Amino acid sequence: MDTRSPQPPFLGESRIRLVDGLLAVLEEVESRCETRWVSLEAPSGWGKTRVAQELYARLAAREAEGDTGRYWPATILETVPEASLDQVGSRRKRVYPRWIERGAASLPSFFWWGIACDMRSDGTATESLLADLRQIETHAVYLEAAWAALASVAERHVPTLALARSSIRDALRSARKRLGGAATVGQDEIAGHFIGNLIADVLGMAVPGGGVLAQLARIGIGKAVKETRDLGLIAAGGRFDVDRPTDIIDGTVALITRLARPGLPFVAFVEDLHRATPLVDELIERLVRSNAAILIVTSTWPGELERRDRLAALTLDPIVGNRCLRLRHDQPLPAPFPKGASLDALPADDLAGLVLAYFPGTAPEVVAHLAARYNNPLPLELVCNMDKLRRAFAGGALKLTPEQIDALPDNDVRALYRALWDELPATAQQALALATLAIPQDSAAWHNRLTGEAIAACAEVAGCQAVAETLGQDRIPHGWARVVQEWLRRFNEPDQLRIAEEERATRFFDHEIDALYQRLGEQVRTRGLTDTDPETQHCVWLALTLHRKGKGGIADTEALGAIRVLQRALGDQPRELSNRIALGEYLEQLRVDSESIDLLAARYEYAQALGEAGQITSATTALEVLLPELERRLGPDDPGTLMLRHDIAHWRAHSGEIGAALDDFESILADRLRTLGPDHPHSLRTRHEIAYWKAASGVIAAALKEMGPLLAAYGVVLGRCHPDTLKMRHNFACWQAKAGEVARAVIKLQAVLADRERIIGSEHPDTLATRYELTYWRWQLPPSDTAAALVSFESLLEDDERILGPDRPETLTTRGVIAALQALTGDIPAALHAFEALLADQCRILDRNHTDTYTTRGSIAYLLAKSGRCAKALTESEALLSDQERNLDTGHPEIQHTRDWIAQLRKRF
């Protein structure tokens, strides 16, 4: 008889009303176009994920009842293979539909984004978030079309939403027909052939940022992504003008806030928030601060939110704290949740329904006893899944005496998993215990094929072939392992992993474990670890884990090769600086040829990571130590050697040694012109650095004379609209304005803004930077309207905070200008308060000795004097001068400016 238990019904009137309340919150989100965050806080196994799954089902049902046609499947679990649903462990942590079988030409009326923090892709925090973003990539074409239909009506390109949707659906059908039919054509082909032009052609409007796929490519995923960094620069001659991907958080926030609007709300469910990376915390905070139709639902254990400083502070924020709704299992729920809605423990009658879902006809007294013994839905379901009960009662009436019920495992999830472990076949226990040896550090997943082959080849393990075959099965009883990707499996729960690790030592001798480590090392070695795809990254992390343990026979040269793979993979991921630095530090443990190209390249990448992390002195020192070794290995004129010299000068300039850096750049330029020629990109880059730092040191006129011909060369070599040329055009216009040619600079900035809006979109950080400069310099043109400029900058600040976030340097700069404009309008107290608040944030985010903090401190001193507090102004100015003289070049213009100001103050006494 088939004893497979179906998904039990969604039970509990309090939970049903809880979902009603979540729908009410979503209605608020859409009506106000303002993000809300709902935090579900209750013990493990309480049914938090089930609440989210029911919210999804309600949204899908609502869509099916509308006139848009079914796009989403009715439930999340119906997209999971039926064979995986026979155990409660396999159903847990399913947070989004794995496949979509959409109705003909249908478009989504909402987007569901599921993130299971404890079940995410193997790898770094950035790689995990990139994997989560692939859900958006999967739906990109249809999201773009649904967004366009709504936007076209709002912007009056099309009179009605029905007409807009109809036009897009016709275009989708036509495209599929032209490309060979729906059965053989996927969204990538549609995207490649027409989606970029569909909206403009059909609806008469442009797509900001080039569309969803283009924005995802800039973040770092999708077929459009190309490897743009050549980290073999020492051997191959370096890199130049790298088009680095958009920061993953910046790009994700910009993408979601653009798409999410009334009629197309985004619902993000983040399960197990207590296991989230800091990246997820930052993403939630940034989204909560945005104004878009976004509902974030998270689940976590009681007390865990207080441990996450960033999110705990967000709930108390005086501006956006009211957007955060905490639903706790032991407290009444806030509005707009209806009366009776609760996350409290389910009543015994509702828990009884779980038992009856598995064993219909069970006597009331048995049901009541079980419900009283297990007041948590998960332990109760785990008990109902025990093999001895399913075998004995085969889905019929559960006939247990009170004594038999009391003899069942305790009301503790780990104890129940231990009981389920004891029911596993011996070969399954052995396979899972050995799989724990193949898990890289800080992971919970193993490469199933590689691990199985290693076990099969390990003759020291008795019955190795049978154990390997068991590991290779599609399904291990009780949902003990889950497929993450075709090649990757992981334990469903941390408790399961810990139990398997504990059992490893009791089931195998040390020599058997060491033998398997050796086979794992052999398997890793045979893969040829050179690519940067996720599967290879997993293997190189495993190789490094084995090397750290001194297992598997991983040689130092192989560990170095693994580090090089990861440096290539992580090089364009700014959020992985800590991992890149840790990899560089690990180089000290390797004993390899000191002149190995791989070692020199790895040390170079380590130094670059230090510089990007703000450790400029350490970065410069590391590069200076590397330089003679590189000159000896490659020669003084090799492009790699010249690149290293260039980077030393670059970091020196950033540390404040501008004069010395300019001397170095001039020497490097002479060598590059001699060896590479004047039009080589490396030569252009050095010329750009020289002009930039001359201007930054105050020699603006001379810098502009060099920038004119250089800009023309950029246009010829790279093209007028290449990102690097646009950057050069932007900088040239800004320095031109600072030199007094404001009217001409404004015209140039207008052209740059138009090109950037067209190419990268109005919400790209570079576009916002040009918008800032244009707003500032327009204000400088007569007749200067300070009040109007203040309104413009306040509008820009709203976009900065929404798109970039409140802690980005660009946002802080806009706040500084607003404070200065407030002072010019005569509101000195408000301006002084704004500058003091800005300084506190700058010291927190940038560092007290950052040049921007010096500017703010100077402004505060000026306003103190303006308000009659000259003595305090003098004290503050003298302290500022002391810091400037200690940290800036002797001839830096800001030092002289502060000296002149102090002299003026002293004359007033």
C-alpha positions in Angstrom: 0.0 0.0 0.0 1.2 3.5 -0.8 1.9 5.2 2.5 3.1 8.5 1.1 1.5 11.4 3.1 0.3 14.4 1.2 0.9 18.0 2.3 -1.5 18.5 5.3 -4.1 21.2 4.9 -3.3 24.7 6.1 -4.8 24.6 9.6 -5.7 27.1 12.3 -8.2 30.0 12.1 -5.5 32.2 13.7 -3.1 31.4 10.9 -5.7 31.9 8.2 -6.4 35.4 9.6 -2.7 36.0 9.7 -2.5 35.5 6.0 -5.5 37.8 5.6 -3.5 40.4 7.4 -0.5 39.9 5.2 -2.7 40.5 2.2 -4.0 43.7 3.9 -0.4 44.8 4.3 0.2 44.1 0.6 -2.8 46.3 -0.3 -1.2 49.1 1.8 2.1 48.6 -0.1 0.4 49.0 -3.4 -1.9 51.9 -2.5 1.0 53.9 -0.9 3.8 52.5 -3.1 5.8 52.2 0.1 7.8 49.2 1.2 6.7 47.1 4.2 8.7 44.5 6.1 6.8 41.9 8.2 9.0 39.8 10.5 7.5 36.4 11.6 9.2 35.5 14.9 8.4 32.1 16.4 10.2 28.9 17.4 11.6 26.4 14.9 8.9 24.3 13.2 6.1 26.6 14.3 4.8 26.9 10.7 6.2 30.3 9.6 7.2 29.0 6.2 3.8 27.4 5.8 2.3 30.8 6.4 4.4 32.3 3.5 3.5 29.4 1.3 -0.2 30.0 1.9 0.3 33.7 1.1 1.8 32.7 -2.2 -1.1 30.4 -2.9 -3.6 33.1 -2.2 -1.8 35.5 -4.5 -1.7 32.9 -7.3 -5.4 32.1 -6.8 -6.2 35.9 -7.0 -4.3 36.1 -10.2 -6.1 33.1 -11.7 -9.4 34.8 -10.9 -8.4 38.0 -12.7 -8.3 38.8 -16.4 -4.5 38.4 -16.8 -4.5 34.7 -17.2 -2.6 32.3 -14.9 1.1 32.9 -14.9 2.1 31.5 -11.5 1.4 27.8 -10.5 -1.3 27.4 -7.8 1.2 26.4 -5.0 4.9 26.4 -4.5 5.0 22.7 -3.7 3.3 21.6 -6.9 6.5 22.5 -8.6 8.5 20.1 -6.5 8.9 16.5 -7.9 6.3 14.3 -6.2 8.9 11.9 -5.1 10.4 14.6 -2.9 7.2 15.3 -1.0 6.8 12.1 0.9 8.7 13.4 3.9 8.2 16.6 5.9 11.9 17.3 5.6 11.7 17.5 1.9 8.8 19.9 1.9 10.4 22.3 4.4 12.3 25.4 3.1 10.5 25.3 -0.3 10.2 29.1 -0.7 9.6 29.6 -4.4 8.2 27.7 -7.4 10.9 25.8 -9.1 9.3 25.9 -12.6 6.6 27.9 -14.2 4.0 26.5 -16.7 2.4 29.8 -17.6 -0.8 30.2 -19.5 -0.5 31.2 -23.2 0.8 34.8 -23.4 0.0 35.5 -19.8 2.0 38.1 -17.8 2.6 38.2 -14.0 0.5 40.4 -11.8 3.0 40.0 -8.9 6.5 38.7 -8.5 7.4 36.2 -5.8 11.1 36.0 -4.7 12.0 33.3 -2.3 15.3 33.2 -0.3 16.0 30.3 2.0 19.0 31.5 3.9 19.9 28.1 5.2 19.5 26.4 1.8 21.2 28.8 -0.4 23.7 28.0 -3.1 27.2 26.9 -2.1 29.9 29.6 -2.1 30.4 33.1 -1.0 27.7 35.6 0.2 27.8 37.3 -3.2 27.5 34.0 -5.1 24.5 33.1 -3.0 22.8 36.3 -3.7 23.6 36.0 -7.4 22.0 32.6 -7.3 18.9 34.1 -5.7 18.8 36.8 -8.5 18.6 34.1 -11.1 14.9 33.7 -10.1 14.4 37.2 -11.5 16.5 36.4 -14.6 14.2 33.4 -15.2 11.2 35.7 -15.4 13.0 38.7 -16.9 11.1 38.9 -20.2 7.7 38.6 -18.7 8.5 41.0 -15.8 9.7 43.6 -18.3 6.5 43.2 -20.4 4.2 43.4 -17.3 6.1 46.5 -16.0 5.9 48.1 -19.4 2.2 47.6 -19.7 1.7 49.4 -16.4 4.2 52.1 -17.1 2.7 52.8 -20.5 -0.7 53.5 -19.0 0.8 55.7 -16.2 2.8 57.7 -18.7 -0.2 57.9 -21.1 1.4 56.1 -24.0 -1.6 53.7 -24.0 -5.0 54.5 -22.8 -5.9 51.3 -20.9 -4.0 48.5 -19.2 -6.0 45.9 -21.1 -4.9 47.4 -24.4 -1.3 47.5 -23.2 -1.3 43.9 -22.1 -3.1 42.9 -25.3 -0.5 44.6 -27.4 2.4 43.0 -25.6 0.7 39.5 -25.7 0.3 39.8 -29.4 4.0 40.8 -29.8 5.0 37.8 -27.6 2.9 35.4 -29.8 4.3 37.0 -32.9 7.9 36.7 -31.8 7.5 33.0 -30.8 5.8 32.3 -34.1 8.6 34.0 -36.1 11.2 32.1 -34.1 9.8 28.7 -34.5 7.1 28.1 -31.9 6.6 28.1 -28.2 7.7 24.5 -27.9 11.3 25.2 -29.0 11.9 28.8 -28.2 12.8 30.1 -24.8 13.0 33.5 -23.3 16.6 34.0 -24.1 15.9 33.8 -27.8 12.9 36.1 -27.5 15.1 38.5 -25.5 17.8 38.4 -28.0 15.6 39.0 -31.0 13.0 41.5 -29.9 12.5 42.3 -26.3 14.9 45.2 -26.4 12.8 46.9 -29.1 9.3 45.5 -28.3 8.4 48.1 -25.7 9.6 51.0 -27.7 7.9 49.7 -30.9 4.6 48.6 -29.4 4.1 51.0 -26.5 6.2 54.0 -27.6 8.4 54.3 -24.5 12.0 53.6 -23.7 13.1 51.0 -21.1 15.4 52.5 -18.4 18.8 50.9 -18.1 18.4 48.7 -21.1 15.8 46.4 -19.5 15.9 43.7 -16.8 18.4 41.4 -18.5 20.8 44.3 -19.1 20.6 45.4 -15.5 21.2 41.8 -14.3 24.2 41.6 -16.6 25.6 44.7 -14.9 25.1 43.1 -11.5 27.0 40.0 -12.7 24.7 37.3 -14.0 23.2 36.2 -17.2 24.5 35.3 -20.7 25.4 38.9 -21.3 28.2 38.8 -18.7 31.7 38.4 -20.0 34.9 38.0 -18.1 36.3 41.5 -18.3 39.1 41.2 -15.8 42.3 39.5 -16.9 43.8 38.5 -13.5 46.7 36.9 -15.3 47.9 40.5 -15.9 51.5 39.8 -14.8 51.9 37.2 -17.5 49.6 38.7 -20.1 50.3 42.4 -19.7 47.7 43.8 -17.3 44.3 45.3 -17.6 42.8 48.7 -18.4 39.5 50.5 -17.9 37.7 47.5 -16.5 33.9 47.8 -16.8 33.3 46.5 -13.3 29.9 45.2 -12.5 27.5 47.3 -10.6 27.7 46.7 -6.9 25.3 43.8 -6.2 23.2 45.5 -3.6 23.1 48.8 -5.5 22.1 47.0 -8.7 19.5 44.7 -7.0 17.9 47.6 -5.2 17.8 49.7 -8.4 16.3 46.8 -10.4 13.6 45.9 -7.9 12.5 49.4 -7.0 12.2 50.2 -10.7 10.0 47.1 -11.4 7.9 47.0 -8.3 4.8 49.2 -8.6 1.1 49.0 -8.0 -0.2 46.2 -10.3 3.1 44.4 -10.2 4.2 44.3 -6.5 7.3 42.4 -5.4 6.9 39.9 -2.5 10.2 38.7 -1.1 10.1 35.9 1.4 13.4 35.4 3.4 13.3 32.3 5.4 15.6 31.7 8.4 16.8 35.3 8.6 18.9 34.3 11.6 21.2 32.5 9.1 21.3 35.4 6.6 24.6 36.9 5.5 25.2 40.7 6.1 24.4 41.2 2.4 20.9 40.1 2.9 20.5 42.3 5.9 21.7 45.3 3.9 19.4 44.4 1.0 16.4 44.3 3.4 17.3 47.6 4.9 17.9 49.3 1.6 14.5 48.0 0.2 12.7 49.1 3.4 14.0 52.6 2.9 12.8 52.7 -0.7 9.4 53.9 -2.0 8.2 51.0 -4.2 5.5 48.4 -4.1 7.5 45.8 -2.1 6.4 43.5 0.7 9.3 41.7 2.5 8.3 38.8 4.8 11.0 37.2 6.9 11.0 34.3 9.3 13.3 33.9 12.3 13.5 32.5 15.8 12.5 34.6 18.9 15.2 37.0 20.0 17.3 36.6 16.9 16.4 39.9 15.4 18.0 41.8 18.3 21.3 40.1 17.4 21.3 41.6 13.9 22.3 45.2 14.7 21.5 46.7 11.3 17.9 45.3 11.2 17.2 45.9 14.8 18.2 49.5 14.4 15.9 49.7 11.3 12.9 48.7 13.4 13.6 51.7 15.7 14.4 54.2 13.0 12.3 57.4 13.5 11.7 57.8 9.8 11.0 54.2 8.5 10.6 52.2 11.6 6.8 52.3 11.1 7.3 50.3 7.9 8.6 47.3 10.0 5.9 45.0 11.5 7.2 42.4 14.0 4.8 39.5 14.5 5.8 37.5 17.6 4.4 34.3 18.7 3.9 35.5 22.3 2.4 39.0 21.6 -0.7 40.5 20.0 -0.3 41.4 16.3 -0.4 45.0 15.2 -2.7 46.6 12.7 -3.8 46.0 10.0 -3.9 42.3 11.1 -7.5 41.4 11.9 -8.8 40.3 15.3 -8.0 36.6 15.9 -4.9 36.6 13.7 -2.0 35.1 15.7 1.4 33.4 15.4 0.8 31.8 18.8 0.9 28.1 19.4 -1.8 26.2 17.4 -4.7 25.0 19.6 -4.9 21.2 20.2 -7.8 20.9 17.8 -5.7 22.3 14.9 -2.7 20.1 15.8 -5.1 17.2 15.8 -5.8 18.0 12.1 -2.1 17.2 11.4 -2.4 13.8 12.8 -5.6 13.0 11.0 -4.0 14.2 7.7 -1.5 11.3 8.1 -3.7 8.8 9.9 -7.4 9.3 9.2 -9.8 7.7 11.6 -7.5 7.9 14.6 -9.4 7.8 17.8 -10.0 11.3 19.4 -8.2 10.3 22.6 -5.0 9.2 20.7 -5.1 12.4 18.7 -5.6 14.5 21.8 -2.7 12.8 23.6 -0.3 13.3 20.6 -1.4 17.0 20.3 -0.8 17.5 24.0 2.6 15.8 23.8 3.8 17.7 20.7 2.6 21.4 20.7 4.9 22.3 17.7 3.7 21.3 14.2 7.2 20.1 13.0 7.9 17.6 15.8 4.3 16.3 15.4 4.8 15.8 11.6 8.2 14.2 12.2 6.5 11.7 14.6 3.9 10.9 12.0 6.7 10.2 9.5 8.4 7.7 11.6 8.8 4.4 9.7 7.5 2.2 12.5 4.3 4.1 12.6 3.8 4.3 8.9 4.6 0.6 8.5 2.3 -0.5 11.3 -0.7 1.6 10.5 -0.2 2.3 6.7 -2.1 5.6 6.6 -5.1 4.2 8.5 -6.1 4.8 12.1 -3.2 5.3 14.5 -3.7 2.9 17.3 -1.4 3.7 20.2 -1.7 3.4 23.9 -0.9 6.3 26.2 2.2 4.4 27.3 3.4 4.0 23.6 2.8 7.7 22.9 4.8 8.6 26.0 7.6 6.3 24.8 8.0 8.2 21.6 11.0 10.7 21.3 10.9 13.9 23.2 9.2 17.0 21.9 12.5 18.2 20.5 13.4 18.5 16.8 16.9 17.2 17.3 15.8 14.2 19.3 13.3 13.4 16.6 15.9 13.7 13.8 18.0 11.3 15.9 15.2 8.8 15.9 14.7 9.2 12.2 18.5 8.7 11.7 18.3 5.5 13.6 15.6 4.3 11.1 17.8 4.9 8.1 19.4 1.9 6.4 23.0 1.3 7.4 24.3 2.2 4.0 22.4 5.5 4.0 23.9 6.3 7.4 27.4 5.5 6.1 26.9 7.5 2.9 25.8 10.6 4.8 28.5 10.3 7.4 31.2 10.1 4.7 29.6 13.0 2.7 30.4 15.3 5.6 34.1 14.8 4.8 33.5 16.4 1.3 31.9 19.6 2.6 34.1 22.7 2.2 34.6 24.9 5.2 31.6 27.1 6.1 29.3 25.1 3.9 26.7 22.3 4.3 26.8 20.9 0.7 28.9 18.4 -1.1 29.6 17.6 -4.8 27.6 14.4 -5.0 29.1 12.8 -8.1 32.7 13.6 -7.0 32.0 12.3 -3.5 30.3 9.2 -4.8 33.3 8.4 -7.0 35.7 9.0 -4.2 33.8 6.6 -1.9 33.5 4.0 -4.7 37.3 4.1 -5.1 38.0 3.9 -1.4 38.6 0.1 -0.9 39.5 0.8 2.7 35.8 1.4 3.4 33.9 -1.9 3.7 31.1 -2.1 1.1 32.3 1.1 -0.6 30.4 0.4 -3.8 27.1 -0.1 -2.1 27.6 3.1 0.0 28.5 5.1 -3.1 25.4 3.8 -4.9 23.2 4.8 -2.0 24.6 8.3 -2.0 23.8 8.5 -5.8 20.2 7.6 -5.3 17.6 10.3 -6.2 16.2 10.1 -2.7 17.4 9.2 0.7 14.6 8.4 3.3 13.2 11.1 5.6 14.3 13.9 3.3 17.8 13.8 4.8 19.5 15.3 1.7 18.3 17.8 -0.9 19.4 18.5 -4.4 20.6 22.1 -4.7 21.9 21.7 -8.2 22.3 18.7 -10.4 25.8 18.1 -9.0 25.3 19.6 -5.5 23.5 18.2 -2.5 23.2 19.4 1.1 21.6 18.5 4.4 18.1 19.8 4.9 18.7 20.9 8.4 21.7 21.9 10.6 20.7 19.3 13.1 20.9 16.6 10.4 24.4 17.7 9.5 25.6 17.7 13.1 24.1 14.2 13.7 25.9 12.9 10.6 29.2 14.4 11.7 28.8 12.9 15.2 28.1 9.5 13.7 31.2 9.6 11.4 33.6 8.9 14.2 31.5 6.0 15.6 31.1 4.3 12.2 34.6 4.6 10.7 38.2 4.2 11.8 40.7 7.0 11.4 42.5 5.1 8.6 39.2 4.8 6.7 38.5 8.5 7.0 42.1 9.4 5.9 41.8 7.1 2.9 38.6 8.8 1.8 40.3 12.2 2.2 43.0 10.9 -0.1 40.4 9.8 -2.7 38.7 13.2 -2.5 42.0 14.9 -3.1 42.5 12.7 -6.2 39.0 13.5 -7.5 39.5 17.2 -7.0 42.9 17.0 -8.8 41.5 15.3 -11.8 38.9 18.0 -12.5 41.5 20.5 -13.8 40.7 23.5 -11.6 41.0 26.4 -14.0 37.4 27.7 -14.7 35.4 30.0 -12.4 32.0 28.4 -12.8 30.2 27.6 -9.5 31.0 23.9 -9.7 34.7 24.5 -10.1 34.5 27.1 -7.3 33.0 24.5 -5.0 35.8 22.1 -5.8 38.6 24.6 -5.2 37.1 25.6 -1.9 37.1 21.9 -1.0 40.8 21.7 -2.2 41.7 24.5 0.2 39.7 22.9 3.0 41.6 19.7 2.5 44.9 21.6 2.3 44.2 23.4 5.6 43.5 20.1 7.3 46.6 18.5 5.8 44.5 15.9 4.1 44.0 14.6 0.6 47.6 15.1 -0.6 46.8 18.6 -1.9 50.3 20.1 -2.6 51.1 23.8 -2.0 51.2 24.4 -5.7 47.7 23.0 -6.1 46.5 25.2 -3.2 48.0 28.2 -5.0 46.2 27.2 -8.2 42.9 27.1 -6.2 43.6 30.5 -4.8 44.1 31.9 -8.3 40.8 30.4 -9.4 39.0 32.1 -6.5 40.8 35.4 -7.1 39.6 35.4 -10.7 36.1 34.5 -9.5 35.9 37.0 -6.7 37.9 39.8 -8.4 34.8 41.7 -9.6 32.8 41.2 -6.5 33.5 44.2 -4.2 31.5 42.6 -1.4 34.0 39.7 -1.2 37.0 41.8 -0.1 37.3 40.0 3.2 37.5 36.6 1.3 40.0 38.0 -1.2 42.1 39.3 1.7 41.9 36.0 3.6 43.0 34.2 0.4 46.0 36.5 0.2 46.9 36.0 3.8 46.9 32.2 3.2 49.7 32.6 0.6 52.1 33.0 3.6 51.5 29.3 4.4 52.5 28.0 0.9 56.0 26.9 0.0 56.3 27.4 -3.7 58.8 28.9 -6.1 59.0 32.6 -5.1 59.3 33.7 -8.7 56.3 31.6 -9.8 54.0 33.7 -12.1 51.0 32.4 -10.2 52.4 33.4 -6.9 53.4 36.9 -8.1 49.9 37.3 -9.6 48.3 36.1 -6.4 50.4 38.5 -4.3 49.4 41.3 -6.7 45.7 40.6 -6.3 46.2 40.5 -2.5 47.7 43.9 -2.6 44.9 45.3 -4.8 42.3 43.8 -2.3 44.0 45.6 0.5 43.9 48.9 -1.3 40.2 48.5 -2.2 39.5 47.8 1.4 41.1 51.1 2.4 44.3 49.6 3.7 46.3 51.8 1.4 49.6 51.8 3.3 49.6 48.0 3.4 48.7 47.8 -0.2 51.4 50.2 -1.3 54.0 48.4 0.8 53.0 45.0 -0.6 53.3 46.3 -4.2 56.6 47.9 -3.5 58.0 44.6 -2.1 56.7 42.8 -5.2 58.1 45.3 -7.7 61.8 44.2 -7.7 60.8 40.5 -7.9 58.6 41.3 -10.9 61.3 43.3 -12.6 63.7 40.4 -12.1 61.2 37.9 -13.4 59.7 39.8 -16.4 62.0 42.7 -17.0 61.5 46.5 -16.4 59.7 47.2 -19.6 57.2 44.3 -19.4 53.5 45.6 -19.4 52.9 43.8 -16.1 55.9 45.5 -14.5 54.7 48.9 -15.7 51.2 48.1 -14.5 52.5 47.4 -11.0 54.4 50.7 -11.0 51.3 52.5 -12.1 49.3 50.9 -9.3 51.9 52.0 -6.7 51.6 55.5 -7.9 47.8 55.3 -7.9 47.7 54.2 -4.2 50.3 56.8 -3.3 48.1 59.5 -4.8 45.1 58.2 -2.8 47.1 58.3 0.4 47.7 62.0 -0.1 51.2 61.8 -1.6 50.1 63.5 -4.8 53.4 65.2 -5.6 55.4 62.0 -5.4 52.7 60.1 -7.3 52.7 62.6 -10.2 56.5 62.2 -10.5 56.0 58.4 -10.7 53.2 58.7 -13.3 55.4 60.9 -15.5 58.1 58.3 -15.4 55.7 55.5 -16.1 54.2 57.5 -19.0 57.6 57.9 -20.6 58.2 54.2 -20.4 54.8 53.3 -21.8 55.0 55.8 -24.6 58.4 54.2 -25.5 57.2 50.6 -25.3 53.5 50.7 -26.1 53.0 53.9 -28.1 50.7 57.0 -27.4 47.4 55.4 -28.3 47.7 52.2 -26.3 44.9 52.1 -23.6 47.6 51.8 -20.9 49.3 55.0 -22.1 45.9 56.8 -22.2 45.2 55.6 -18.6 48.4 57.0 -17.3 47.8 60.3 -19.1 44.3 60.4 -17.5 45.8 59.8 -14.0 48.3 62.6 -14.5 45.6 65.1 -15.6 43.2 64.0 -12.8 45.7 64.4 -10.0 47.1 67.6 -11.3 43.6 69.0 -11.2 43.0 67.5 -7.7 46.2 69.2 -6.5 44.9 72.6 -7.7 46.7 72.9 -11.0 43.4 72.9 -12.9 44.3 75.0 -15.9 47.3 72.8 -16.8 45.2 69.7 -16.3 42.5 70.9 -18.7 45.1 71.6 -21.4 46.1 67.9 -21.1 42.5 66.6 -20.8 41.3 68.1 -24.2 43.6 66.1 -26.5 43.3 63.1 -24.1 39.5 63.1 -24.4 39.8 63.2 -28.2 42.1 60.2 -28.1 39.6 58.3 -25.9 36.9 58.9 -28.4 39.0 57.5 -31.2 40.3 54.5 -29.3 37.3 53.5 -27.3 34.4 55.5 -28.8 32.5 58.5 -27.6 29.9 56.5 -25.6 32.2 53.9 -24.1 31.8 53.9 -20.2 35.4 55.1 -19.8 35.0 57.9 -22.3 31.8 59.0 -20.6 33.7 59.1 -17.3 36.4 61.2 -18.9 33.8 63.5 -20.5 32.1 63.9 -17.1 35.4 64.6 -15.3 36.6 67.1 -18.0 33.3 69.0 -17.7 33.6 69.1 -13.9 37.1 70.4 -13.9 36.2 72.9 -16.6 33.4 74.2 -14.4 35.8 74.5 -11.4 38.1 76.5 -13.6 35.4 79.1 -14.2 34.0 77.9 -17.6 30.7 77.0 -16.0 28.4 77.7 -19.0 30.4 75.5 -21.3 30.7 72.8 -18.6 26.9 72.8 -18.2 26.4 72.1 -21.9 28.9 69.2 -21.7 27.2 67.8 -18.6 23.8 67.9 -20.3 25.2 65.9 -23.2 26.8 63.3 -20.8 23.6 63.0 -18.8 21.6 62.4 -21.9 24.0 59.7 -23.1 24.1 58.0 -19.7 20.3 58.0 -19.3 20.1 56.5 -22.8 22.8 53.9 -22.3 22.7 52.9 -18.6 19.4 54.3 -17.4 18.3 57.2 -15.1 18.9 55.3 -11.9 22.5 54.1 -12.5 24.9 55.6 -9.9 27.0 57.2 -12.7 23.9 58.9 -14.1 23.1 60.2 -10.6 26.6 61.5 -10.3 26.2 63.5 -13.6 22.8 64.7 -12.4 24.4 66.0 -9.2 27.1 67.9 -11.0 24.7 69.4 -13.5 22.3 70.5 -10.8 25.2 72.1 -8.8 26.8 74.0 -11.8 23.4 75.1 -13.1 22.9 76.8 -9.7 26.3 78.6 -10.2 25.0 80.2 -13.4 23.4 83.7 -13.1 20.7 84.4 -12.1 21.5 82.0 -9.2 18.3 80.8 -7.6 19.2 79.2 -4.3 15.7 78.3 -3.3 15.2 76.4 -6.6 18.5 74.7 -6.3 17.6 73.6 -2.8 14.4 72.0 -4.1 16.4 70.2 -6.9 19.0 68.8 -4.5 16.3 67.6 -2.1 14.7 65.7 -5.0 18.1 64.3 -5.9 18.6 63.3 -2.2 15.4 61.3 -2.3 16.6 59.4 -5.3 20.1 58.9 -3.8 18.7 57.5 -0.6 16.2 55.3 -2.5 18.6 54.0 -5.1 22.1 54.2 -3.5 21.1 54.1 0.2 21.7 56.5 3.0 25.3 55.5 3.7 26.8 55.9 0.3 29.4 58.7 -0.1 27.4 60.2 -2.9 24.3 60.5 -0.7 26.4 62.2 2.0 27.8 64.6 -0.6 24.3 65.6 -1.6 23.4 66.2 2.1 26.4 68.5 2.4 25.2 70.6 -0.5 21.7 70.8 0.9 23.1 72.0 4.3 25.2 74.7 2.5 22.1 75.8 0.6 20.1 76.1 3.8 22.8 78.4 5.1 22.7 80.5 2.0 18.9 80.9 2.4 19.6 82.3 5.9 18.6 79.3 8.0 21.9 79.0 9.9 20.6 76.9 12.8 19.1 74.3 10.4 22.3 74.3 8.3 24.5 73.9 11.4 22.4 71.0 12.7 22.5 69.4 9.2 26.3 69.7 9.0 26.8 68.2 12.5 24.5 65.3 11.7 26.4 64.8 8.4 29.8 64.9 10.2 28.7 62.1 12.6 27.7 59.9 9.7 30.8 60.7 7.7 33.0 59.8 10.7 31.0 56.5 11.1 31.1 55.6 7.4 34.2 57.2 5.9 36.7 57.9 8.8 37.4 61.0 10.7 40.4 61.9 8.5 38.7 61.5 5.2 38.9 64.7 3.1 35.1 65.0 3.0 35.0 65.2 6.8 37.6 68.0 6.6 35.2 69.9 4.3 32.3 69.4 6.6 34.4 70.4 9.6 35.4 73.6 7.8 31.7 74.4 7.0 30.8 73.9 10.7 33.5 76.3 11.8 32.3 78.8 9.3 28.7 78.6 10.5 29.8 78.8 14.1 31.5 82.1 13.3 28.5 83.2 11.3 26.3 82.6 14.3 28.6 84.7 16.6 30.5 81.8 18.2 33.9 82.9 16.9 36.0 81.4 19.8 34.6 77.9 19.2 35.0 78.4 15.4 38.7 79.2 16.0 39.2 76.2 18.2 37.5 73.9 15.7 39.5 75.4 12.8 42.9 75.0 14.5 42.1 71.3 15.3 41.1 70.9 11.6 44.4 72.4 10.4 46.4 70.1 12.7 44.7 67.1 11.2 45.1 68.4 7.6 48.8 69.1 8.1 49.3 65.6 9.5 47.4 63.7 6.8 47.6 65.8 3.6 50.5 66.9 1.3 52.2 70.1 2.5 51.1 72.0 -0.5 47.5 70.8 -0.5 45.2 73.7 -1.3 42.8 72.8 1.5 45.6 73.4 4.1 46.2 76.9 2.8 42.4 77.6 2.7 42.2 76.7 6.4 45.2 78.8 7.3 43.6 81.8 5.6 40.3 81.2 7.4 42.1 81.0 10.8 43.9 84.3 10.0 40.5 85.9 9.3 39.1 84.6 12.6 42.0 85.9 14.6 41.5 89.4 13.1 38.0 89.4 14.6 39.3 89.1 18.2 
